Amino acid sequence: FGVPEIKACELSILTSLNWHINPVVPSGIVVDYLVSYLPQVLQGSSADNRNSSLAESDVECIKFHVYDCAKYLAELSVSVPALCLVYRPSIVSYASILVAFDTLRSPPASISSRQRLEFEEVAGQVSAGYYDRRKEDIEGASKILRTICPTLIELFPTPTLSSRCASNSNEALLLSPTTAATSL
């Protein structure tokens, strides 16, 4: 086979697949939301925000904890047909984050009702109201996630905050594999 035949064959395959060769998965969306929006909520954009005095390293610690929990749930969801075949990846990802928030129950490493509401408002704004219109789907996906992993809080206990909570090994989780390998 020559180059023209291989190109024609590849084009035929891609066309028949409608170019759906790298599907969006929930675990990829988790990072986008957490890195972009959780720190601003934890650092206190409202006056009555109980964690507004958190040190930056503690905010990072909470972010990594939520990241670990949500990523675990999002990856687990791929093997559950009731999630991956019924709900969109963005819904499963968002539900994973909200369920991960439930593991943060002990102050100061907790997310208050107000902070959770702020996060939901920010997510609603940046999604042009998508999550507001899909509340029923989010609740359904959250219920399934809680059912398939009822011991999430035992798997990921609430972190103890300290000035060195966010270690270099945790920071590597949000890096690309190439960057993480060279920074360790």
Disulfide bonds with the S-S distance in Angstrom:
Cys61-Cys165 1.85
